[in-house]
Amino acid sequence: MTRALVFPGQGSQAVGMGKDLAESSATARAVFQEIDDALGEKLSALMFDGDPETLQLTENAQPALMAVSLAAFRVLRERTGKELPDLAAFVAGHSLGEYSALAAAGAFSIADAARLLRHRGRAMQKAVPVGEGAMAALLGLDVDAAREIAAAAAEGDVCAAANDNAPGQVVVSGHKAAVERAIALASDRGAKRAILLPVSAPFHCVLMAPAAQAMATALADVTIHPPSVPVVANVTASAVTDPSEIRRLLVEQVTSAVRWRESVLYMKAQGVTELVEVGAGKVLSGLARRIDRDLSASAIGGPADLDAFAG
């Protein structure tokens, strides 16, 4: 069975995440400490026992989700006695999860990933004043229909398909008024549901251009190594291994759509039969079953999952 490891994005965060890993594993505790040290604060305390609203802030949620993913991955590696190339043929991550995937594959250090995601979260939040942007999930429509609706709803504003997550689950992003028009149009055009998402900024659209520029500057100062296995990039839905290409795509990723459905299908076309989600929640393993029922999908987020996987 050919496996890929996938890493979740924003929305999977919850207070208490990673706490059972920290309590059961010195390896996991070391990862959380490394990230606390890199950020100069106790992010782990916020994750384990903090205020939900503070954890929800993009600048906290992004490095926190990476922390849980990398702690679980390090424990997985320890428990199986296998390095990444023996565990998986590919890695991929949804939006911020791409940084988790790259850190797992050794493209950059966990400390650099934490600092980059803190910077990314702040830059994305700062790019558009709160209340001016929005995102909405259009359920029951394919990506082509969502693109047509976004184009019709724009009316001079920005509105674009931002996440192609699975068949019948596409997210649009842009100016709030345009996104609200898209919700109304979607209902008229056969969507099962169209709902505003509880996010603080319109991610993965051109309104994020200031954040992309900020990430270009931040990434220029970080050493990127060839990953130990290919990383399937959000922007291209295909494998990348070249450090300069990885750097370019991470900048583009801020304003580009997350092509998750296509990424999963690409991995299947390369022979992947099993997806294992590493980190908080089970969003990606759920999407995998909707994308292709022939794929085996599971999630590793805590000690019990690790016990089951490692046997």
Residue pairs with C-beta under 8 A, 6 or more apart in sequence:
1 273
1 274
1 296
2 89
2 270
2 271
2 272
2 273
2 274
3 87
3 88
3 89
3 272
3 273
3 274
3 275
3 276
4 88
4 89
4 90
4 91
4 92
4 232
4 267
4 272
4 274
4 275
4 276
5 73
5 84
5 87
5 88
5 90
5 91
5 92
5 101
5 104
5 275
5 276
5 277
5 278
6 91
6 92
6 93
6 94
6 97
6 101
6 275
6 276
6 277
6 278
6 284
6 285
6 288
7 66
7 69
7 91
7 92
7 93
7 94
7 97
7 98
7 100
7 101
7 104
7 277
7 278
7 279
7 284
8 65
8 69
8 93
8 94
8 97
8 100
8 277
8 279
8 280
8 281
8 283
8 284
9 65
9 93
9 94
9 95
9 96
9 97
9 258
9 283
10 58
10 61
10 62
10 65
10 95
10 96
10 199
10 203
11 281
11 283
12 65
12 279
12 280
12 281
12 283
13 55
13 56
13 61
13 64
13 65
13 280
14 52
14 55
14 280
14 281
15 47
15 48
15 49
15 50
15 51
15 52
15 55
16 47
16 48
16 49
17 47
17 64
17 65
17 68
17 280
17 301
18 28
18 32
18 44
18 47
18 48
18 64
18 67
18 68
18 71
18 280
19 47
19 48
19 49
20 302
20 303
21 28
21 68
21 71
21 72
21 75
21 302
21 303
22 28
22 29
22 32
22 44
22 48
22 71
24 303
25 71
25 75
25 78
25 303
27 71
27 74
27 75
27 78
28 71
28 72
28 74
28 75
30 74
31 67
31 70
31 71
31 74
31 110
32 43
32 44
32 47
32 67
32 71
33 44
34 110
34 111
34 114
35 43
35 44
35 63
35 66
35 67
35 70
35 110
35 111
35 114
36 42
36 43
36 44
37 111
38 110
38 111
38 112
38 114
38 115
39 63
39 114
39 115
39 118
43 60
43 63
43 64
43 67
43 114
44 67
46 54
46 55
46 60
46 64
47 55
47 64
47 67
47 68
54 60
55 61
55 64
56 200
57 121
57 125
57 200
58 121
58 122
58 124
58 125
58 200
58 201
59 118
59 121
59 122
59 125
60 121
61 121
62 96
62 99
62 117
62 118
62 120
62 121
63 113
63 114
63 117
63 118
63 121
65 96
65 97
65 100
65 279
65 280
66 96
66 97
66 99
66 100
66 103
66 110
66 113
66 114
66 117
67 114
68 279
68 280
68 301
69 93
69 97
69 100
69 104
69 278
69 279
69 280
70 100
70 103
70 104
70 110
70 113
72 278
72 279
72 300
72 301
72 302
72 305
72 306
73 100
73 104
73 278
75 306
76 87
76 278
76 300
76 306
76 309
76 310
77 83
77 84
77 87
79 306
79 309
79 310
80 87
80 309
80 310
83 228
84 91
84 104
84 105
84 106
84 228
84 229
85 228
85 229
88 229
88 276
89 229
89 230
89 270
89 271
89 272
90 229
90 230
90 231
90 232
90 239
90 267
90 270
90 272
91 101
91 102
91 104
91 105
91 227
91 229
91 230
91 231
91 232
92 98
92 101
92 231
92 232
92 233
92 234
92 263
92 264
92 267
93 99
93 100
93 101
93 102
93 234
94 234
94 258
94 260
94 283
94 284
95 163
95 203
95 204
95 234
95 253
95 258
96 117
96 120
97 279
97 284
98 231
98 233
98 234
98 250
98 253
99 113
99 116
99 117
99 120
99 250
100 113
100 278
100 279
101 231
102 108
102 113
102 224
102 227
102 231
102 246
103 109
103 110
103 112
103 113
104 278
105 227
105 228
105 229
105 231
106 225
106 227
106 228
107 224
107 225
107 226
107 227
107 231
107 243
107 246
108 116
108 222
108 223
108 224
108 225
112 222
112 223
115 218
116 215
116 218
116 219
116 222
119 214
119 215
119 218
120 211
120 214
120 215
120 218
120 254
123 210
123 211
123 214
123 215
123 254
124 201
124 203
124 208
124 211
124 254
125 200
125 201
126 210
126 211
127 201
127 207
127 208
127 209
127 210
127 211
128 201
128 202
128 207
128 208
130 200
130 201
131 176
132 175
132 176
133 173
133 174
133 175
133 176
133 179
133 201
133 202
133 207
134 173
134 174
134 175
134 176
134 179
134 180
134 196
134 197
134 199
134 202
135 162
135 171
135 172
135 173
135 179
135 196
135 197
135 199
135 202
135 203
136 171
136 172
136 179
136 180
136 182
136 183
136 186
136 194
136 195
136 196
136 197
137 169
137 170
137 171
137 193
137 194
137 195
137 197
138 145
138 146
138 149
138 169
138 170
138 171
138 172
138 182
138 183
138 186
138 191
138 194
139 168
139 169
139 191
139 192
139 193
139 194
139 195
140 168
140 190
140 191
140 192
140 193
141 149
141 168
141 170
141 186
141 189
141 190
141 191
142 167
142 168
142 170
143 161
143 164
143 170
143 261
145 170
145 189
145 190
146 161
146 164
146 170
146 172
146 186
147 160
147 161
149 172
149 182
149 185
149 186
149 189
150 159
150 160
150 161
150 172
150 174
150 178
150 182
151 159
152 182
152 185
153 159
153 172
153 178
153 179
153 181
153 182
153 185
154 174
154 178
155 178
155 181
157 174
157 175
157 177
157 178
158 174
158 175
158 178
158 202
158 205
158 206
158 207
159 172
159 173
159 174
159 175
159 178
159 179
159 181
159 182
159 205
160 172
160 173
160 174
160 204
160 205
160 206
160 257
161 170
161 171
161 172
161 257
162 171
162 172
162 173
162 202
162 203
162 204
162 205
162 257
162 258
163 170
163 171
163 173
163 204
163 257
163 258
163 260
164 170
164 257
164 258
164 259
164 260
164 261
164 262
165 171
165 258
165 260
165 261
165 287
166 260
166 261
166 287
166 290
166 291
167 261
167 290
167 291
168 192
168 290
169 287
169 290
171 197
172 179
172 182
173 179
173 202
173 203
173 204
173 205
173 207
174 182
174 202
174 205
174 207
175 202
175 207
176 202
179 196
179 202
180 196
182 194
183 194
183 195
183 196
184 194
186 194
187 194
201 208
202 208
204 253
204 254
204 255
204 256
204 257
204 258
205 255
206 255
208 254
208 255
209 255
211 254
211 255
212 251
212 252
212 254
212 255
215 250
215 251
215 254
216 251
219 247
219 250
219 251
220 247
224 243
224 244
224 246
224 247
225 243
226 241
226 242
226 243
227 241
227 246
230 239
230 240
230 241
231 239
231 240
231 241
231 246
232 238
232 239
232 240
232 263
232 266
232 267
233 239
233 240
233 246
233 249
233 253
233 263
234 249
234 253
234 256
234 257
234 258
234 259
234 260
234 263
235 249
235 252
235 253
235 256
235 259
236 249
236 259
237 259
237 262
237 263
237 265
237 266
238 266
239 266
239 270
240 246
240 249
260 284
260 287
261 287
261 291
264 275
264 287
264 288
264 291
264 292
264 295
265 291
265 292
267 275
268 292
268 294
268 295
272 295
273 294
273 295
273 296
274 295
274 296
274 297
274 298
275 284
275 285
275 288
275 295
275 296
275 297
275 298
276 285
276 297
276 298
276 299
276 300
276 309
277 283
277 284
277 285
277 288
277 297
277 298
277 299
277 300
277 301
278 299
278 300
278 301
279 300
279 301
280 301
281 299
281 301
282 299
282 301
284 297
284 299
285 297
285 298
285 299
286 297
288 295
288 297
289 295
289 297
298 305
298 309
299 305
300 306
300 309
